[in-house]
């Protein structure tokens, strides 16, 4: 889509002049609600997690605008991309999953002692989470 936006410039006399310039602002309407997002510069991709309409991590290539989805086992609350841009960690419920962004595969899921609220991922593949309340299993 395209939009026109007014802009103001300063002239050498110190007066402001207004003009309208047509700027092309491309955007894509996503078919899901984004819960959290991070960027992988090395893959030229936005990495987003959604819980609606399904629990998924989306790898959206900014150049080709191709969106690859990786199914997640629960509703995500946060995503982080490592500094190299090759892996993502997703926090949800009382678990963290590691996703290989190149292959688009969930490689590992680890349980946590509490619900995760936010997450960061290091180059060494270590995920640090900000925890919430202790996770309580449903009564049997």
C-alpha positions as CSV (number, residue, x, y, z in Angstrom):
1,X,0.0,0.0,0.0
2,X,1.0,3.6,-0.4
3,X,0.4,6.7,1.7
4,X,1.0,10.4,1.5
5,X,2.6,12.1,4.4
6,X,3.1,15.9,4.9
7,X,6.6,17.0,5.7
8,X,8.1,20.3,6.9
9,X,11.4,21.7,5.8
10,X,13.4,24.7,7.1
11,X,14.6,27.2,4.5
12,X,17.7,29.4,4.9
13,X,15.5,32.3,5.9
14,X,14.3,30.4,9.0
15,X,10.7,30.0,7.6
16,X,9.0,26.7,7.4
17,X,7.5,25.5,4.1
18,X,5.0,22.6,3.9
19,X,4.8,20.2,1.1
20,X,3.3,16.8,0.5
21,X,5.5,14.0,-0.8
22,X,4.3,10.6,-1.8
23,X,6.1,8.0,0.2
24,X,5.8,4.3,-0.5
25,X,5.3,2.4,2.7
26,X,4.9,-1.3,2.0
27,X,3.3,-3.4,4.6
28,X,1.8,-6.8,4.9
29,X,-1.4,-7.7,6.7
30,X,-0.6,-10.8,8.8
31,X,-3.2,-13.5,9.3
32,X,-2.3,-13.9,13.0
33,X,-1.9,-11.8,16.1
34,X,1.7,-11.1,17.1
35,X,2.5,-11.7,20.8
36,X,6.2,-10.8,20.6
37,X,8.8,-10.3,17.9
38,X,12.5,-10.1,17.3
39,X,14.7,-9.6,14.2
40,X,17.3,-11.9,12.6
41,X,19.4,-9.5,10.5
42,X,21.5,-12.4,9.1
43,X,18.4,-14.1,7.7
44,X,16.7,-10.7,6.8
45,X,13.7,-12.0,8.7
46,X,11.3,-11.0,11.4
47,X,10.8,-13.7,14.0
48,X,7.3,-13.5,15.6
49,X,5.2,-15.7,17.9
50,X,1.5,-15.9,17.9
51,X,-1.2,-17.7,19.9
52,X,-4.1,-16.9,17.6
53,X,-5.3,-18.5,15.4
54,X,-2.6,-21.1,16.3
55,X,0.4,-21.4,18.6
56,X,3.3,-20.8,16.2
57,X,6.6,-19.1,15.6
58,X,6.7,-17.3,12.3
59,X,9.9,-16.6,10.3
60,X,8.9,-13.8,7.9
61,X,11.5,-13.0,5.3
62,X,11.6,-9.2,4.8
63,X,12.8,-9.4,1.2
64,X,10.7,-12.2,-0.3
65,X,7.8,-11.7,2.2
66,X,7.6,-15.5,2.6
67,X,6.2,-16.5,6.0
68,X,7.3,-19.9,7.4
69,X,5.5,-21.2,10.5
70,X,6.8,-23.6,13.1
71,X,4.1,-25.2,15.4
72,X,4.5,-24.6,19.1
73,X,3.2,-27.0,21.8
74,X,1.6,-24.1,23.8
75,X,0.7,-20.4,23.6
76,X,3.9,-18.4,23.5
77,X,4.6,-15.3,25.7
78,X,8.0,-14.2,24.4
79,X,10.6,-14.8,21.7
80,X,14.3,-14.0,21.5
81,X,16.8,-14.4,18.7
82,X,20.5,-15.2,19.3
83,X,23.0,-12.5,18.2
84,X,24.0,-14.6,15.2
85,X,20.4,-14.6,14.1
86,X,20.3,-18.4,13.5
87,X,18.3,-19.6,16.5
88,X,15.3,-18.5,18.5
89,X,14.1,-19.3,22.0
90,X,10.4,-19.2,22.8
91,X,9.0,-18.9,26.3
92,X,5.6,-20.2,27.1
93,X,3.8,-21.7,30.1
94,X,6.6,-23.3,32.1
95,X,8.7,-24.3,29.1
96,X,11.3,-22.9,26.7
97,X,11.7,-24.2,23.2
98,X,14.7,-23.7,20.9
99,X,14.1,-23.3,17.2
100,X,16.6,-23.5,14.4
101,X,15.6,-20.6,12.2
102,X,17.5,-21.9,9.1
103,X,15.7,-25.2,9.0
104,X,12.5,-24.0,10.6
105,X,12.5,-26.9,13.1
106,X,11.8,-27.0,16.8
107,X,14.9,-28.8,18.2
108,X,14.4,-28.9,21.9
109,X,11.9,-28.1,24.7
110,X,13.0,-27.7,28.3
111,X,10.7,-27.5,31.3
112,X,11.0,-24.6,33.8
113,X,10.2,-24.3,37.5
114,X,8.0,-21.3,36.9
115,X,6.1,-19.6,34.1
116,X,8.4,-17.5,31.9
117,X,7.4,-13.9,31.2
118,X,10.4,-12.9,29.0
119,X,13.5,-14.4,27.5
120,X,16.9,-13.7,26.0
121,X,19.2,-16.0,24.0
122,X,23.0,-15.9,23.9
123,X,25.4,-16.9,21.1
124,X,26.3,-20.0,23.2
125,X,22.7,-21.2,23.0
126,X,21.9,-20.4,26.7
127,X,18.4,-19.0,27.3
128,X,17.7,-16.7,30.3
129,X,14.1,-16.3,31.3
130,X,12.4,-13.8,33.5
131,X,10.1,-15.9,35.6
132,X,6.7,-15.4,37.1
133,X,4.7,-17.4,39.6
134,X,5.8,-21.0,40.3
135,X,4.3,-23.4,37.8
136,X,1.7,-25.6,39.4
137,X,0.6,-28.8,37.8
138,X,-3.1,-29.3,37.3
139,X,-4.6,-31.5,40.1
140,X,-5.2,-35.1,39.1
